[in-house]
Amino acid sequence: MATRDSREVVIEASPEEILDVIADVESAPKWSSQHQGAEVLDRDANGRPGKVRLKLKTMGISDEQVVQYSWTDTGASWTLLESSQLKTQSATYTLTPEGDTTRVRFEITVDPAVPIPGFVLKRAMKGGLEAATDGLRKQVLKRKKG
């Protein structure tokens, strides 16, 4: 059964600066503990990642996924193409400028391929949400400092 959750964070950066960090998928293992590796398989006309192979590990469960990214000026999203652990997955970053900051809303929906106890799935989702928001914020601010 599909599970959906979301989380918001305010980042002291422009949407462009935040999207640049999201688009640097190869560096995700540096700021997201769930990411073990990432390989861009193709890029869109603007040079942003299109199809990406990810190696992930959460709650002791390893997975290799292929996802397809989509990009706008105010966000990024991906949908799952291949996975050994999930039937479906979709996620969206929505960026809303607020003066000198940007409100980032991250939403994710996952449908495991095998039954996973509810408490395990909730903990895995919580870790993913924290990495996608707090981890992203730390990486954006680190990059801004140089």
C-alpha positions in Angstrom: 0.0 0.0 0.0 1.4 3.4 -1.0 2.5 5.7 1.8 2.8 9.5 1.4 4.5 12.1 3.5 5.9 15.6 3.2 8.1 18.1 5.1 9.0 21.7 4.7 12.2 23.7 5.4 13.2 27.3 4.8 16.7 27.8 3.2 18.6 31.0 3.1 19.2 30.7 -0.7 17.5 31.4 -4.0 15.6 28.7 -5.8 18.4 28.5 -8.4 21.0 27.8 -5.8 18.9 25.1 -4.3 18.1 23.5 -7.6 21.8 23.4 -8.5 22.4 21.3 -5.3 19.5 19.0 -6.1 20.8 18.6 -9.7 24.2 17.6 -8.5 22.9 14.1 -7.8 26.4 12.6 -7.8 27.1 14.5 -4.6 24.0 13.3 -2.8 25.9 10.6 -0.8 27.8 13.5 0.8 24.7 15.0 2.4 22.1 12.2 2.4 22.9 9.1 4.5 20.5 7.0 2.5 22.4 7.6 -0.8 25.2 5.2 -1.4 25.9 6.3 -5.0 24.4 8.0 -8.0 25.1 7.9 -11.7 23.5 10.2 -14.3 22.5 8.0 -17.3 21.3 11.0 -19.4 20.6 14.7 -19.2 18.0 17.0 -20.5 18.5 19.9 -22.9 19.6 22.2 -20.1 22.2 19.7 -18.8 20.1 18.7 -15.7 19.9 15.0 -14.8 17.2 13.1 -16.7 17.5 9.3 -16.0 19.6 8.5 -12.9 20.7 5.2 -11.3 20.7 5.4 -7.5 22.1 3.1 -4.9 20.2 3.5 -1.6 20.3 2.0 1.8 17.7 2.7 4.5 16.9 0.8 7.7 19.3 -2.0 6.5 17.4 -2.4 3.2 19.5 -1.9 0.1 18.0 -0.9 -3.2 19.2 0.1 -6.7 16.8 2.3 -8.5 16.5 4.1 -11.8 14.5 7.3 -11.6 13.4 9.9 -14.2 13.8 13.5 -13.2 11.7 16.4 -14.4 12.7 20.1 -13.8 11.0 23.5 -13.7 12.2 26.9 -12.5 10.5 26.3 -9.2 11.1 22.6 -8.5 12.2 19.2 -9.4 10.5 15.8 -9.3 11.2 12.2 -10.1 9.4 9.0 -10.7 10.6 5.5 -10.3 11.4 3.5 -13.4 13.1 0.4 -11.8 13.6 -0.9 -8.3 14.0 -4.3 -6.5 12.3 -3.0 -3.3 9.5 -0.7 -4.5 6.5 -1.0 -6.8 6.3 2.8 -7.2 7.9 6.0 -6.0 7.4 9.6 -6.8 8.8 12.7 -5.2 8.6 16.4 -5.7 10.5 19.5 -4.5 8.4 22.7 -4.7 10.4 25.9 -4.1 8.7 29.1 -3.1 10.8 32.3 -2.9 10.2 34.3 0.3 12.3 37.4 0.2 16.0 36.3 0.8 14.9 32.8 1.6 13.1 29.9 -0.2 10.5 27.6 1.3 11.2 24.1 0.2 8.4 21.5 0.3 9.4 17.9 -0.3 6.7 15.3 -0.9 7.2 11.6 -1.4 5.0 8.6 -2.1 6.3 5.1 -2.0 4.7 1.7 -2.5 7.0 -1.1 -1.2 7.1 -4.3 -3.3 7.0 -6.5 -0.2 5.2 -6.0 3.1 7.1 -3.8 5.5 6.0 -3.3 9.1 4.4 0.2 9.5 6.9 1.4 12.1 9.9 0.4 9.9 8.3 2.2 6.9 7.6 5.3 9.0 11.2 5.4 10.3 12.6 5.0 6.8 10.3 7.8 5.5 11.3 10.1 8.4 15.0 9.5 7.5 14.3 10.2 3.9 12.3 13.4 4.7 15.1 14.7 7.0 17.8 14.1 4.4 15.7 15.7 1.6 15.1 18.8 3.7 17.6 19.3 6.5 20.4 17.6 4.6 19.6 19.7 1.5 19.6 22.9 3.6 23.0 22.1 5.1 24.5 21.3 1.7 23.1 24.5 0.1 24.5 26.6 2.9 27.9 24.8 2.8 28.1 25.4 -1.0 27.2 29.1 -0.5 30.0 29.6 1.9 32.4 28.1 -0.6 
